Amino acid sequence: MAIELAAMGGEQAERTRAKDATTQVAAVGFLAFCGPGLFNALNGLGNAGSSDPRLAALANGCLYCTFAVFGYFGGAGFNLLGPKPLLCFGGLTYAVYATCIFFSGKLWWLAPLGGVVLGLGAGLFWTAQGSLMMAYATPNSRGRLIAIFWVIFNLGGVMGGLLQFGLNFHTSGSSANPISYFTFVVVMGLGALMSPLLADPSSVVREDGTPVLFQQAESPLAELRAAIAAIGDPFILRNLLFYLASNWFYTYNFNGFNGQQFNVRSRGLNSAGFWAAQMWAAWWFGKVLDEEVAPRRRAWRGLLLVALSLAFSLGWALQESRTVTCRGHLGWDKGSSCELDALDPASWRAMGIFLLLGAADAMYQTYAYWLMSMAAGSDVRKTVMYSAAYKGLQSLGAGLAWFLDLSRMSYFTQGGLCLALTLSACLPVLGSFKALESKKDSPA
């Protein structure tokens, strides 16, 4: 009998651990590993792994503009349907996108079609992800839980990039090996189908023992009206430009710095390094944001580090693009690409700069989620609203940047615009800090 009771107690403890906040954030991170993580590895190759940068820019422009709409209104879907359908459907659209990009060389219209489909699904996926990650956190665990998610999610980019490097090691062309595409498609699909295994949010317990309380959803029309009204929230207004700029630099980083400067196998290795740098930076920065000092002081320190990382990484990348030697001439840009190889020591400095670009990106995203989580407290409805607004505005900015790449604007100009926009976006955020001092971690 004692053995039976001990076994029952052990099973109960296992069930409790499975439904704690850290485990559930890690589980959501695994879903992101399979979908967005592998998408990042594919996109990190430059040109989405294809040989045509304009086709990739068209696909990603359609993707992020659609993402902007469905990300912004994804909060209404979350409140009405819950997170599991959004994560499952959204995860499957990543597989659709990779398939469309592969066949777009023969049927060009598949590229924008895949972008639109993924934009719809990614908007729902990321709204659900951000809402759960912030809702499960406590005041002293926000940086750590965001970092846990970011590490697991970006492990998909690291492993995917290494896989691309291995499978494309002997590839002489500028597009990725077909096997790498369909390996990604299978993993993306399997990951999405595991979404129903997540615990119901109402059964999850935070680290401090408090439950996660969800408000009853209103009618679909009322939820849509609430989503439209969210843009008037003072916190969102102060951070609007920061959100808009938060993915703007991906076009320059991937199609420009990586896509124009390296051969295809080196782009795969660079992609792995970029996401590995994100893992380290998110973990370290999460600890900085969770230090036992006043929230306002943490906010000041975090924003300063974000601004410095952007200035250093983008500034050095722009300087490098004018001084690196390739194909007998100085510098690279649109229409004047290099074929640097990772095995050549002459390419290692540029590869190091790409790591810094990845670290700066992770710090930016981690800070944005931390600030939203601090401002929302344990008000789950606010976390959903902030997450939806963030992903919608972020994707609008990314979509504009990808469409801008279809123009004749040089990558040097695009990089300079990234630097000016992201640093300018940090200034309005300062207005959010005062409210953090009096913010209590309880529903409003």
N, C-alpha and C positions, 0 to 999 in steps of 0.2 A: 504493500500500500504506500509506504514512504517513497519507494522508487517511482511509483505511478504519479504521486503528487509532485515529486521533483521534476519529473518529465513534463507534467502539465505546466508547472511553473516556468520551466525552460522554454516551452512553446509560447507561453504568454509573453515572456521577455523578448523572444524573437519577433513576435508580432508587434510588440510595442516599439522595438528598434526599427522595424521596417516602416513604421508610420511616424517616426520622428522627423523633424524638419530637415536635418542634415541629410538623412538618407533619401528623402524625397527630392531635395534640391540636386543631389548627386544623380538620382534617376532621371530627372529632367535634363541634366547635363549629358547623360548617355544618349537620350533621344536627339539632342542637339549635335552630339558627336556624329551620329549616323547621317543626319540630314544636312543642316547648315555647316557642320564641320567639314564634311567631304565636299560640299559645294564650295567652301572657302579654299580647299586644296585645289579644286579644279579652276576656280577663278584666279587663284594666286599664281597660276602658271602664266598669266597674261593672256589676253584674247580668249578667255574661258577655255583654254586648251586647244583652240582652233588656230588656223593659219591666217585668219582674216580679222584684224583688229576692228574694222568698221562693223562687221557682222556681230562681233561680241559687244561692241558699244551699243548697237541697236537693240540687241536682246536685253542687255542690262538696263538700258534706258526705259524700255517697256516694263521690265521687271519692277524697277524701283518706283516708277510713277504709279503703277497698279498697286504696289506695296503700300504706297503713301495713303491711298484711299482705304484699302482693306485693313491696314494697320491702324489707322485712325478710328475707324468704326468697328475694329475688332473687339473693343471693350463691350459693345452692345452684344456681340455674339458670345463673349465669355459669360456675361451676366445671364443670358438666356439659355445657353446650352451647356455651360461648364467647360473645363479645360480639355478633357479627353478627346471629344470629337474634333476640336480645333487642332490639337497636336497630331492626331492621326491623319486627318485630311491634309493638313499643312505639310507633314513629313512626306507624304506620297508625292506631292507636287515637285519636290526636289528631284525625285527619280524621273519624272516627266521632263523636267528642264534638261537634265543631262542627256536624255535620249534625243530630245529635239536638237540640242546643240551638235550632237554627233552627226545627225543626218542633214543638218542645215547646209552643208557643203554642196549637196545636190538639190535640195529644196530650200532656198534661202528664207522663205516665209515661216519655216519652222522655228527659226531663231526668235523673232518677235512673239510668235505664238507661245513658245516655251516660256518666254519672259513674262507674258501676261498671266499664264497659268500659275507660275511660281509666285508672282507678285500677289495673287489672290491668296494662295496657301501660306506663304511666308508671313503675310500680314496677320493672319489668324494665329499661326504658330508662335510668333514672337510676342504677340500680345499676351497669350496664355502663359508663355514662359516667364516673361517679366513680371506678370501679376503674381504668379505662384512664388517666384524667388523672393520678391519683396514682402509678400504677405507672410511667409514662413519665418522671416527674420525678426530678431529682437534688437534693441538699441546697441548692444555690445557684440552682436554677431553679424551685423549687416555686411561689413567689409569681408569677413571670412566666408560667409555663404555665397556672396557674389563671386569671390575668388575661386571657391570650390567649383561652382558652375563653370566659370570661365576656363579653368584648367582642364576639366573633362571635355568641355565643348571644343576647345582648341586642340586637344589631343587628336581629334578627328582630322584637323588640318595638318598636324604634324605627320601622322601616320599616312594620310592620303598623299601628302607631298613626297614622303619617302617612297611610297609605292609608285608614284609617278616618276620619280627619279630612277628607280630600279627598272620599271617597265619601259621607260624611254631612254635608257642608257645608251643604246645603239641606234636610236632614232636620229636620222640625219635631217628630216624635214622640220617644218615649224609647227606642226600640229601633233597632238598627243596620240599615243598608241591606242587603237580601238579597245584592246583588252582592258585598259585602265578605265575607260568610260563605263563599260558594262559591269566591271567589278564594283564601281561606285553605285551604279543603278541598283544592283542587287542589295547591297548593304543599306542604301537609303530606304528601299521598300521594306526590308525586314525590320529596320528600326522603327519606322512609322507604325507597323502592325503591332508593336509591343506597347504602344501608348495606353491601351486599356488596362494594362497591369499596374498603372500608377494607383496609389491610394486616393480615395475620395478626399478632397481638401478639408471637408468638415471633420474628418477623423484624424487629421494631423495635429500633433501637439508641438508647440514651440519649445525651445530649450528652457525657458523659464516656467514651463508647465501650463501656460495659457493656451486655450484652444484658438483655432482660426475661425472667426465668425464671418459668414457671408450673409449679406442682406438679400432678402427675397427680390428676385428680378421683377421689374415692372413689365408692362406690355412691350412688344417690339417697337411700336411707335414711340412710346415714352423713352425707351432706351436710346433710340436714334436721336431724339430731341436732346437728351442729356449729353450724348456724345458731341453734338453740334455746339451745345452751350459750353462744353469743357474748354474750348479755346479761349474763353473769357476768364478762366481761372487765373488769379494774379500770379501764382507760382509758375504756371505754364507760360504766361506772357513774359515773365522775366527771363525764362530759359529758352524761349522760342528760337533765337538765333543759335544758341549752343546746340540745340537739338538738330536744327537744319544743317549745321556744319559737321555733325558728328560722323558721317560716312562720306563726306565730300571728297576726301583725299584718296579713296580707294581707286578711282580711275587713274590718278597719277601714279600711285604705288604699283598697281598691277599691270595695266596696259602700258604705262610709261616706263617707270624705273625698272621693273622686272621684265616686262614684255619686249621692250625695245633694246634692252642692254645685254641680254643673255640668250644662249641657245636653249632649246627646249628641255634638255635633261637638267641643266643648271637652274632653270626656272622652277623645276620640281623640287630640287634641293633647297632653293631659296624660299619656296613656299613653306616647306617644313620648318625651316629656321624662323621664318616670320611668325608662325603660329606658336612655335616653342618659346620665342621671346615674349609673346603675349601671355603664355602660361606663367612664366617667371614673374613678369611685371605685375600681372593681376594678383598673384599670391603675395608678393612683397607689398604692393600698394594697398591691398586689403588690410594688411596688418597696420599700416600707417593710418588708415582711416578708422580703425577700431581702437586706437590708443586711448588710454584713460585720461583724456583731457577734454575741455569743454567742446561741445559740437561746433561752435562757431570757429574756434581755433583750428580744429581739424579741417573744417571747410576751407578756411584761408590757406592752410598749408597744402591741402590737396590740390586746390586750383592753381596755386603757384607752381607746384611740381608738374601739373598737366601742361601749363603754358611753357615752362622751360623745356620739357621733353619735345613739344611740338616745334619750338623755335630751333632747337639743336638738331633734331633729326631731319626736318624738312629743309632747314637752311643748309646743312651739310650735303643733302641730296642734290639740291639745286647747284651748289658749288661744284660737286663732283660731275654733274652732267655737262659742265663746260670744260672740264680739265682732263677727263679720262681719255686715254688713247685707244682708239679702235679702228681697225681697217685703214690704217695709215692717216687718220685725221683725228683732230681733237674734238671730243664731245659727241653726244648722241641726241637725237630728237626725232620728231615725227618725220618720216621719210629719210632718215639718216640713222639707221639702226646699227647696233653692234652684234657680235656673236661671241661674247665673252664666255669662257668655259670655267666651270668650278675647279677643274684640275689645274688651271693656270694661276700661279700666285698673283699675277697682275689683276685678277678679278676679286681678290679676297677683301680689299678695302670696300668695294662697292657692295659686296655681300654682307659685310659688317654693318654698313649703313642701312641695309634693308632690315636687319635685325632691330635696329634702333627705331625704324618706322613702325615695326610691329609692336614694340614695347610702348611707344607713344600712343598708338591706337588703343591698346588694352587699358592704359591709364585713363584715357578719355572716357571710354565706355564704362569702366568700373566707377569712376567718379560720378558720372551721370546717374547711374542706378543707385549709388549710395545716397546722393543728394535727394533723389525722388523718394527713396525709402525713408530717409530721415524726416522729410516734409510730410509724408503720409502717416507716419506712425503705424499703428495697427489697424487703421481704417482701410479695410480691404477694398472697398469701393473706390477709394482714392488711389490705391496702388494700381487698380485696373485702369482708371482714367489716365493716370500719369504714364503708365506703360504704353497705352494705346496712342496717346498724343506724341510721346517720344518716338515710337516706331514710325508713326505716320509722317511726322515732320522730318525725321532722319532720312526716311526713304524718298521723300520729295526732294531733299537736297542731293541725295545720291543719284536720283534719276536725272536731275538737271545736269549734274556733272558728267554723267555718261553720255547724254545727248550732246553736250558741249564738245565731247571728244569726236563727234561726227563732223565738226567744223574743221577749219584749217588752223585753229589755234594751236600753237606749239605746246609741247609738254612742259617746257621751261616756264611759259606763261601760266599754264594750268597749275604748276607747282607753286608759283608765286602767289596765285590767287588762293590756293589752299592755305598757304601760310598766313596771308593777310586775313582771310575769312575766319579761320579757327582762332587766331589770337584775338581778333576783334570780338568774337563770340563769347570770350571769357569775361569781358567787362560787365555786361548786364547781369551775369550770374551773381555778382557781388550783392545785389539787392535781395537775394534769397537768404542771406546768412542771419540776419537779425532775428527772423522767426524761429530759427533752430534753437535758440537759447531757452525759449519758453515752451517749446513743443513737448507734449507729453505723449508717451507711447500708448495711447488709448483711443478708441474710436471717437470721432468728433460727434 
